[in-house]
Amino acid sequence: MSVVSCADQNLIPVERKGKHLVVDIHCHLNVSAADGIVQVNYPGPPPGINEFSCAKTLEVNRAQFGTIGATLNGVEQRIKDMDRLGIDVQAMSPNPGQYFYFTDADIGLHAAKLVNDGIAQAVEANPDRFVGMGTVPLQNVPMAIAEMKRCVRELNLRGIEISSNVNGKDLHSEEFRPFFAAAEALGVLLFIHPLGFTQANRMTEYYFNNLIGNPLESTLAVGHLIFGGVLDRYPGLKICVAHGGGYIPGYWGRMDHGWRARADCSEHCQHLPSSYLRKLWFDTLVFDKDQLDSLVRTQGADRLCLGSDYPFDMAEPNPVEFHQHLCDGDKAKIMGLNAADLLGLTLRT
């Protein structure tokens, strides 16, 4: 297994229990200590969460968090679930509700450090089963860069989870360029995971802010990185996008046509937009095997990683079984080897 890792990190030895190494790249851990710090100064839910949810959705969400609270905040049950589901390693990233971009920078940094320390502690206690990804206060880019370096160099975290926008500012904004430059230099994985849609006034019913909004946000994030020239300027970035990359893998032809036909579409983007998709990685959280097959066909098996969204109700309930129809070589890459390369894992001998 070839492995690509951050320059300053050693490889993490892991074991496989079955025929293939299984690494779940899309799992979340909540660190309640960070919530406590933020709630003192910013009581209530994060902006943009409840504003676009109807009463029925809020009711279902309350019931969900009542059910998964211990699992989301701890590791004992999650290890049992991993054994039951055949998951060798979870790449734990923060609960997206803990980005805390909406706070002032000092509180955001304090909260991010608590989240990152909590994830690092969970990994340290279970080094055979977990690898960690952190969060950074992107409302202040110098602070975000410093905390990203701490995550990589001191906590041995292998990725940074970021949202699809920062308080409504898209990722191609010039102010975020130093962050992407630092991430490229560190060789650290960026895991893009949205938190609903920012302007979801027509998505309040039927959980559309998640069902439609999350993939749409991922689509916009990827689109801005491509058309805004970020991927041209920082070609060495390692980026994995949640939810199968959103809608962009299924409708990239329209982007390519716009790039050919319109000067405003090609101003900052040097090549066909679709050509950049193969520079990214997507998780396989698409729920339908035909859609998974389409991803394999268009994206390639070497650019996909098994992802479940554990422990939320929008998780793939049986992620290993979901990939069983694939050919053996594709299965090995998607279920574990690609994530191992991205996260700096190696099979224990």
C-alpha positions as CSV (number, residue, x, y, z in Angstrom):
1,M,0.0,0.0,0.0
2,S,1.5,3.3,-1.0
3,V,1.0,6.1,1.5
4,V,1.0,9.9,1.3
5,S,1.3,11.6,4.6
6,C,2.0,15.0,6.1
7,A,5.7,15.8,5.9
8,D,6.2,16.1,9.7
9,Q,4.2,12.9,10.6
10,N,5.0,9.3,11.0
11,L,2.8,6.6,9.6
12,I,0.1,5.3,11.9
13,P,0.0,1.4,12.0
14,V,-3.5,-0.1,11.8
15,E,-4.9,-3.6,11.4
16,R,-7.5,-5.0,9.1
17,K,-9.8,-7.7,10.4
18,G,-11.2,-8.8,7.1
19,K,-10.0,-9.2,3.6
20,H,-9.8,-5.5,3.0
21,L,-8.8,-2.6,5.3
22,V,-11.9,-0.6,6.0
23,V,-11.5,3.1,6.9
24,D,-14.5,5.3,7.4
25,I,-13.5,8.8,6.5
26,H,-16.8,10.5,7.5
27,C,-17.5,10.1,11.2
28,H,-18.2,12.8,13.8
29,L,-17.3,13.3,17.5
30,N,-18.8,16.1,19.6
31,V,-16.7,17.6,22.4
32,S,-19.1,19.0,24.9
33,A,-16.5,21.1,26.7
34,A,-16.4,23.4,23.6
35,D,-20.1,23.8,23.6
36,G,-20.0,25.0,27.2
37,I,-17.4,27.7,26.4
38,V,-19.4,29.0,23.4
39,Q,-22.8,28.9,25.1
40,V,-21.7,31.2,27.9
41,N,-21.2,34.0,25.3
42,Y,-23.5,32.8,22.4
43,P,-26.4,31.0,24.0
44,G,-28.7,28.9,21.7
45,P,-28.1,27.0,18.5
46,P,-25.6,28.2,15.9
47,P,-26.9,30.8,13.4
48,G,-28.6,29.3,10.4
49,I,-29.6,26.0,12.0
50,N,-33.1,26.4,13.3
51,E,-34.0,29.4,11.1
52,F,-34.5,27.0,8.2
53,S,-36.2,24.1,10.0
54,C,-39.9,23.7,10.4
55,A,-41.5,22.5,13.7
56,K,-41.7,18.9,12.6
57,T,-38.0,18.9,11.7
58,L,-37.0,20.4,15.0
59,E,-39.1,17.7,16.8
60,V,-37.3,14.9,14.9
61,N,-33.9,16.5,15.5
62,R,-34.5,16.7,19.2
63,A,-35.5,13.0,19.3
64,Q,-32.4,12.1,17.2
65,F,-29.9,13.9,19.5
66,G,-31.6,12.3,22.5
67,T,-30.9,8.9,21.0
68,I,-27.4,9.4,19.7
69,G,-26.1,11.8,22.4
70,A,-23.9,9.3,24.2
71,T,-22.6,7.9,20.9
72,L,-21.9,11.3,19.4
73,N,-20.0,12.4,22.5
74,G,-18.1,9.2,23.3
75,V,-16.3,6.2,22.0
76,E,-17.5,3.1,23.9
77,Q,-20.6,2.4,21.9
78,R,-18.9,3.6,18.7
79,I,-16.3,0.9,19.0
80,K,-19.0,-1.7,19.4
81,D,-20.7,-0.4,16.3
82,M,-17.5,-0.4,14.4
83,D,-17.0,-4.1,15.2
84,R,-20.6,-4.8,14.3
85,L,-20.3,-3.0,10.9
86,G,-16.8,-4.3,10.0
87,I,-15.1,-0.9,10.3
88,D,-11.4,-1.1,11.2
89,V,-10.7,2.6,11.6
90,Q,-12.8,5.7,12.0
91,A,-11.4,9.0,10.9
92,M,-13.2,11.2,13.5
93,S,-13.9,14.8,12.5
94,P,-15.8,17.3,14.6
95,N,-19.5,17.5,14.8
96,P,-20.2,20.2,12.1
97,G,-22.2,22.1,14.7
98,Q,-18.9,22.8,16.3
99,Y,-17.3,24.9,13.6
100,F,-18.1,28.1,15.7
101,Y,-17.1,30.4,12.9
102,F,-19.9,32.8,14.1
103,T,-18.1,33.6,17.4
104,D,-15.4,36.2,17.9
105,A,-12.0,35.0,17.1
106,D,-10.7,34.4,20.6
107,I,-13.6,32.3,21.7
108,G,-13.6,30.5,18.3
109,L,-9.9,29.6,18.9
110,H,-10.5,28.5,22.4
111,A,-13.4,26.3,21.4
112,A,-11.5,24.9,18.4
113,K,-8.6,23.9,20.8
114,L,-11.0,22.2,23.1
115,V,-12.5,20.2,20.2
116,N,-9.1,19.3,18.8
117,D,-7.7,18.3,22.2
118,G,-10.8,16.2,22.8
119,I,-10.5,14.3,19.5
120,A,-6.7,13.9,20.0
121,Q,-7.4,12.3,23.5
122,A,-10.0,9.9,22.0
123,V,-7.5,8.9,19.4
124,E,-4.7,8.5,21.9
125,A,-6.8,6.2,24.0
126,N,-7.7,4.0,21.0
127,P,-4.9,4.4,18.5
128,D,-5.7,1.2,16.7
129,R,-9.3,2.3,15.9
130,F,-9.3,6.0,15.5
131,V,-7.5,8.7,13.5
132,G,-8.4,12.3,14.1
133,M,-9.3,15.5,12.1
134,G,-9.6,18.9,13.7
135,T,-11.3,22.2,13.3
136,V,-9.9,25.8,13.0
137,P,-11.4,29.3,13.6
138,L,-11.6,30.4,9.9
139,Q,-13.1,33.7,10.9
140,N,-9.5,34.6,11.7
141,V,-7.1,33.2,9.1
142,P,-3.8,33.7,11.0
143,M,-5.3,32.0,14.1
144,A,-6.7,29.2,11.8
145,I,-3.3,28.6,10.3
146,A,-1.6,28.5,13.7
147,E,-4.2,26.0,15.1
148,M,-3.9,23.9,12.0
149,K,-0.1,23.6,12.5
150,R,-0.7,22.7,16.2
151,C,-3.2,20.0,15.1
152,V,-0.7,18.5,12.7
153,R,2.6,18.9,14.6
154,E,1.5,18.5,18.2
155,L,-1.7,16.6,18.2
156,N,-0.9,14.3,15.3
157,L,-4.3,15.0,13.7
158,R,-4.4,14.0,10.0
159,G,-7.0,16.4,8.6
160,I,-8.9,19.6,9.1
161,E,-12.6,19.6,8.6
162,I,-13.9,22.9,7.2
163,S,-17.4,24.1,6.2
164,S,-18.4,25.0,2.7
165,N,-18.4,28.7,3.6
166,V,-17.3,30.9,6.5
167,N,-20.2,33.0,7.7
168,G,-21.5,33.3,4.1
169,K,-18.1,34.0,2.6
170,D,-17.1,31.5,-0.1
171,L,-13.9,29.5,0.0
172,H,-12.4,31.2,-3.0
173,S,-12.3,34.6,-1.2
174,E,-8.9,36.1,-1.2
175,E,-8.7,36.2,2.6
176,F,-8.6,32.4,2.7
177,R,-5.7,32.0,0.3
178,P,-3.1,32.0,3.0
179,F,-4.9,29.1,4.8
180,F,-5.0,27.0,1.6
181,A,-1.3,27.8,1.0
182,A,-0.5,26.6,4.6
183,A,-2.6,23.5,4.2
184,E,-0.8,22.7,0.9
185,A,2.6,23.2,2.5
186,L,1.7,20.9,5.5
187,G,0.3,18.2,3.2
188,V,-2.7,18.0,5.5
189,L,-6.1,16.7,4.3
190,L,-9.0,19.2,4.1
191,F,-12.4,17.5,4.6
192,I,-15.2,19.8,3.3
193,H,-18.4,19.2,5.1
194,P,-21.4,21.6,4.9
195,L,-23.8,22.5,7.6
196,G,-27.1,23.2,5.8
197,F,-27.6,25.8,3.1
198,T,-27.0,29.5,3.9
199,Q,-30.1,30.8,2.2
200,A,-32.6,28.0,2.7
201,N,-35.9,30.0,3.0
202,R,-37.5,27.5,0.6
203,M,-36.0,24.4,2.3
204,T,-37.6,24.6,5.7
205,E,-39.9,21.6,5.2
206,Y,-39.1,17.9,4.8
207,Y,-35.5,18.4,6.1
208,F,-34.7,19.9,2.7
209,N,-32.0,22.1,4.4
210,N,-30.1,18.9,4.8
211,L,-31.4,16.6,2.1
212,I,-31.0,19.2,-0.7
213,G,-29.0,21.9,1.1
214,N,-26.0,19.9,2.2
215,P,-25.2,18.5,-1.3
216,L,-25.9,21.9,-2.8
217,E,-23.5,23.5,-0.4
218,S,-20.8,21.0,-1.3
219,T,-21.5,21.7,-5.0
220,L,-21.0,25.4,-4.5
221,A,-17.9,24.9,-2.5
222,V,-16.3,22.8,-5.2
223,G,-17.5,25.2,-7.9
224,H,-15.9,28.2,-6.1
225,L,-12.6,26.4,-5.6
226,I,-12.5,25.5,-9.3
227,F,-13.9,28.7,-11.0
228,G,-12.2,30.9,-8.4
229,G,-8.7,29.6,-9.3
230,V,-7.9,28.1,-5.9
231,L,-7.1,24.7,-7.3
232,D,-4.9,26.3,-9.9
233,R,-3.0,28.3,-7.4
234,Y,-2.6,25.5,-4.9
235,P,-2.4,22.3,-7.0
236,G,-1.0,20.2,-4.2
237,L,-4.0,20.6,-1.9
238,K,-5.5,17.4,-0.6
239,I,-9.3,17.9,-0.4
240,C,-12.0,15.3,0.3
241,V,-15.6,16.5,-0.1
242,A,-18.5,14.9,1.9
243,H,-21.7,13.6,0.4
244,G,-20.2,12.3,-2.8
245,G,-19.1,15.8,-3.8
246,G,-22.7,17.0,-3.9
247,Y,-24.4,17.4,-7.3
248,I,-21.3,18.4,-9.2
249,P,-20.2,14.9,-10.3
250,G,-23.5,14.3,-12.0
251,Y,-23.8,17.5,-14.0
252,W,-20.3,18.8,-14.7
253,G,-21.0,19.1,-18.5
254,R,-22.9,22.3,-17.9
255,M,-19.9,23.8,-16.1
256,D,-17.6,22.8,-19.0
257,H,-20.0,24.4,-21.5
258,G,-20.1,27.6,-19.6
259,W,-16.3,27.7,-19.4
260,R,-16.1,27.3,-23.1
261,A,-18.9,29.8,-24.0
262,R,-18.5,32.6,-21.5
263,A,-15.6,34.9,-20.5
264,D,-17.0,35.3,-17.0
265,C,-16.8,31.6,-16.4
266,S,-13.2,31.2,-17.6
267,E,-11.6,34.3,-16.1
268,H,-9.9,32.6,-13.2
269,C,-10.1,29.0,-14.2
270,Q,-7.3,27.8,-16.5
271,H,-8.7,24.4,-17.6
272,L,-12.0,22.7,-18.2
273,P,-13.8,22.6,-14.9
274,S,-14.4,18.9,-15.0
275,S,-10.6,18.3,-15.2
276,Y,-10.3,19.5,-11.6
277,L,-12.7,16.9,-10.2
278,R,-10.1,14.2,-10.6
279,K,-7.8,16.3,-8.3
280,L,-10.3,15.9,-5.5
281,W,-11.5,13.0,-3.4
282,F,-15.2,12.4,-2.6
283,D,-16.7,10.2,0.0
284,T,-19.2,7.6,-1.0
285,L,-22.2,8.7,1.0
286,V,-24.7,8.6,-1.8
287,F,-27.0,5.8,-0.5
288,D,-27.8,4.3,-3.9
289,K,-25.6,1.7,-5.5
290,D,-26.3,3.0,-9.0
291,Q,-25.1,6.4,-7.9
292,L,-22.0,4.8,-6.4
293,D,-21.4,3.1,-9.7
294,S,-21.7,6.4,-11.5
295,L,-19.1,8.0,-9.1
296,V,-16.7,5.1,-9.7
297,R,-17.2,5.6,-13.5
298,T,-16.8,9.3,-13.6
299,Q,-14.4,10.0,-10.6
300,G,-12.4,6.8,-10.6
301,A,-12.0,4.3,-7.8
302,D,-8.7,5.8,-6.7
303,R,-10.5,9.1,-5.8
304,L,-13.3,7.7,-3.6
305,C,-13.3,6.9,0.1
306,L,-15.9,5.0,2.1
307,G,-17.9,7.5,4.3
308,S,-20.8,6.8,6.5
309,D,-21.7,10.0,8.5
310,Y,-21.7,8.1,11.7
311,P,-23.6,8.4,14.1
312,F,-26.4,10.6,12.6
313,D,-29.7,9.4,11.2
314,M,-28.5,10.4,7.7
315,A,-25.7,7.9,7.9
316,E,-25.3,4.9,5.6
317,P,-26.5,2.1,7.8
318,N,-24.3,-0.6,6.4
319,P,-21.3,1.0,4.7
320,V,-19.3,-2.2,4.1
321,E,-22.2,-4.0,2.5
322,F,-22.9,-1.0,0.4
323,H,-19.6,-1.5,-1.5
324,Q,-19.7,-5.3,-1.8
325,H,-21.0,-5.3,-5.5
326,L,-17.8,-3.6,-6.7
327,C,-14.9,-5.5,-8.2
328,D,-12.3,-6.5,-5.7
329,G,-9.7,-4.0,-6.8
330,D,-12.1,-1.0,-6.6
331,K,-13.4,-2.3,-3.3
332,A,-10.0,-2.4,-1.7
333,K,-9.2,1.2,-2.8
334,I,-12.5,2.7,-1.9
335,M,-13.1,0.9,1.4
336,G,-9.7,1.7,2.9
337,L,-6.6,2.1,0.8
338,N,-7.4,5.6,-0.5
339,A,-8.2,6.9,2.9
340,A,-5.0,5.3,4.3
341,D,-3.0,7.2,1.7
342,L,-4.7,10.5,2.6
343,L,-4.4,10.1,6.3
344,G,-1.0,8.5,6.6
345,L,-1.9,5.0,7.7
346,T,0.0,1.8,7.1
347,L,-0.9,-1.8,7.7
348,R,0.7,-3.3,10.8
349,T,3.0,-6.2,9.9
